[in-house]
Structure formats: structure tokens, C-alpha cells
């Protein structure tokens, strides 16, 4: 039977540090990307709302039954 402690001999402390740094960089990039996407979504939603309001107003002005 294989002892779990035998596998610990192959672990290099520097590799763990590099992996952690890579993970942190990945998280920072993912966070930045998600913030950028959220900002784009907000701007798109505002534009959609503006267009919907313009359409609503146009329909009100074009309504011949009111005249």
C-alpha cells in the first residue's frame, strides 16, 4: 500500500508560490473583466431605456385618435 507521505517529498515550495501568484493574477484579470462587462451592460441598458422612451413618446405624438 502507498503511504500518503511519500507524495509529499515531490512538492516544491517555490511552485506553490508561483501557482498562488498566477491564481491572484487570474482573479485580478477576471475581476477587471467582470467590472468592464458590468459597465458595458449598464450603458446598454440605459440606451435601451432611452430608445424605449423615444418609441413611447413617438407613439403618443402619432396617435391620430387624440386629434
Helices and strands as residue ranges (DSSP letters): H 5-8, H 13-62, G 64-66
